[in-house]
Amino acid sequence: MEKPAILIVEDEQKLSRVLQLELNYENYKTEVANNGKDAFRLMEENEWDLVLLDIMIPKLSGLEVLRRIRRTDNYTPIILLTARDEIHDKVSGLDLGANDYITKPFQIEELLARVRVHLRKSDAMKVKGEDLSVGDLKVNLNSHEVKRSEQEIGLTPREFDLLVCLLKNKNIVLSREQLIEHVWGFGYFGDTNVVDVYIRYLRQKIDKGYDKNYIQTVRGVGYTIKD
């Protein structure tokens, strides 16, 4: 079985070396980029199973690298490495399509656990031959292509994960807490209202302009997609 490939984007050489040693010990293939321009080039030239992306890097900021990559790549898991006081950057990063973030200084065990979680989720999305659909809404888990009435719909990675979770549990009402666990994963300590925000994003892209709305709210319980 081929080793998962992880790109480490970090300009602090001591930290990048520690991350590389720890990830190599865990049987991952790694490469390090010390600035945004090199990171962007490596992400365009190679396929990565996961990217660890520091926000504060020279030549091209981590957020700008993220913005450019998400124009063409909606599925590679990206975990942001952030400083404790970069709240705005964390929010911006998630809005731009980052899958997760971890705040410096962090315990290496926590980072490795998050890496494993996102690699498992990514592998689950790559199950060959498994497509999801309801009515005229179709999702291809391999290409991450989403279509309604044959019209392609662009989703961020978080929106895509949320839609897949709802479709895999079609006709089952999921609470906000269940959606947080499945989509945001462990270690998320924010407000569960984030689910409402992303449900609104999904509805704008999937249901707006159509006679039939697939995403349903069950008041006091949660959300579901119904046939």
Buried (B, 14 or more C-beta within 10 A) or exposed (E): EEEBBBBBBBBBEEBBEBBBEBBEEBEBBBBBBBBBBBBBEBBEEEEBBBBBBBBBBEBBBBBBBBBBBBEEBBBBBBBBBBBEEBEEBBEBBBBBBBBBBBBBEEEEEEBBBBBEBBBEBBEEBEEEEEEBEBEEBBBEBEEBBBBBEEEEBEBBBBBBBBBBBBBBBBEEBBBBEBBBBBBBBEEEEEEEEBBEEBBEBBBEBBBEEEEEEBBBBEEEEBBBBBE
